[in-house]
Amino acid sequence: MKPMGSIPADFRGGETLTIAGRSAEDWIGIAGCTPLFVYDMAVVARRISKLRAAMPPALAVHYAVKANPFRPLVEQIAPLVDGLDVASAGELALAQAVAPASPVSFAGPGKRDAELAAAITAGATINLESAGEAARALAAAEQLGIAPKLAIRVNPDFELRGSGMRMGGRASPFGVDAEQVPALVRQLQDAGADWRGFHIFAGSQALDAEAIIETQAQTVALAARLADAVGAAPPLVNLGGGFGIPYFPGEQPLDIGAIGAVLAEVLDRRAPSLASTRFALELGRWLVGEAGVYLTRIVDRKQSKGETFLVTDGGLHHQLAASGNFGTVVRRNYPLALANRLNAAADEVVNVVGCLCTPLDRLGDQVSLPRAEIGDVIAIFMAGAYGLSASPTAFLGHPAPVQILAGIPSNPNAIFTC
Ligand SMILES: *Cc1c(COP(=O)(O)O)cnc(C)c1O
């Protein structure tokens, strides 16, 4: 038997799985088929409130759309946050369509000229990833006759310790090396651009509050050094995010209260060169990850060489991360359960696999579950971030899953493909 992570508290109670007041089978009935993703907006809204309560009141909170770009979800989140962070022209178009009033920032390497032009026209802030990109953005702006809103993404000279995905402290496709930043800011100012400040994103999926606290303090200190070198206060410093969620056995939720308390002090004591600067956090995973459940039905149960396999109609083409093939080095089990016997005692150790013809398609490895039969539904938790949109949906040509946004006052908002 191998361990699995714990089911998020919002879904843990009860004999059968309930999401936003309805059973998993009810949601499947609404969808008309499996597999499907159900996202509980009430869970997301509660997390946003909890974050706001923990952080200094002046801190802006942005949603990183790439964590989950499901349109009804972005539409509901937009009014609850201070801005949307996008990483492509597609996400920019989505942000403009669902939340035209939301401030947008656009980060990510390899922005094409057309993407730069679209962002400038939309009035979005472009987080520049290189000097070359800066030159192309200025050229696009000149052609359009618009003063572009440009910030510089800084490749910091430190990294976020204990982060699942490190993005600083080394050679990087992301951001401009810190020592080259002051000269580039001057160049933007000389060209008549509206310089918006700095974006400093040092990592992702960190569960160590102390490491985040240390990184945020280093980030504010770096911003102050750069402001001194530039001789002007950055209007905004985007501190990045990196807040992780507990997927695996032994992991604990992040203590955001501790992070907020220290950040409040750090901002209170900040250097005079940052006196007029606003600060923002940009979070994806922490806001939406725990709010999503992937439901997939068992279509076969088989024995092979002494092991039991539960073969489902879902798989890594929808939920790559649960198979351990998205940004993890060692494969570990996401929390999963039988939807109709959520808290029943386990009777057997099984492998839960998907329907793809690849040994990579393992959703649960040697997990203990109550005895399951064909037709039972497996719920895989922690499916709200980097789920469907981070999965190879075209691989093997199965249909896309249904997605449903639950927990909103009106009827559930769904995109049907079955
Ligand atoms: C992906 C990304 C985020 C969101 O990261 P999470 O770990 O989901 O919070 C924030 N900012 C940038 C620049 C990103 O690329």
The ligand as an SDF file (V2000), in Angstrom:
LIG
                    3D

 15 15  0  0  0  0  0  0  0  0999 V2000
    1.9480   30.5890  -13.1420 C   0  0  0  0  0  0  0  0  0  0  0  0
    2.2010   31.9050  -12.6330 C   0  0  0  0  0  0  0  0  0  0  0  0
    1.5800   32.3350  -11.4580 C   0  0  0  0  0  0  0  0  0  0  0  0
    0.6870   31.4720  -10.6390 C   0  0  0  0  0  0  0  0  0  0  0  0
    1.3870   30.5260   -9.9120 O   0  0  0  0  0  0  0  0  0  0  0  0
    0.6660   29.6300   -8.8450 P   0  0  0  0  0  0  0  0  0  0  0  0
    1.7000   28.7280   -8.3350 O   0  0  0  0  0  0  0  0  0  0  0  0
   -0.4660   28.9170   -9.5360 O   0  0  0  0  0  0  0  0  0  0  0  0
    0.1190   30.5270   -7.7860 O   0  0  0  0  0  0  0  0  0  0  0  0
    1.8200   33.6230  -11.0350 C   0  0  0  0  0  0  0  0  0  0  0  0
    2.6260   34.4380  -11.7470 N   0  0  0  0  0  0  0  0  0  0  0  0
    3.2410   34.0420  -12.8630 C   0  0  0  0  0  0  0  0  0  0  0  0
    4.1230   34.9850  -13.5700 C   0  0  0  0  0  0  0  0  0  0  0  0
    3.0550   32.7820  -13.3490 C   0  0  0  0  0  0  0  0  0  0  0  0
    3.6940   32.4160  -14.4570 O   0  0  0  0  0  0  0  0  0  0  0  0
  1  2  1  0
  2  3  1  0
  2 14  2  0
  3  4  1  0
  3 10  2  0
  4  5  1  0
  5  6  1  0
  6  7  2  0
  6  8  1  0
  6  9  1  0
 10 11  1  0
 11 12  2  0
 12 13  1  0
 12 14  1  0
 14 15  1  0
M  END
$$$$
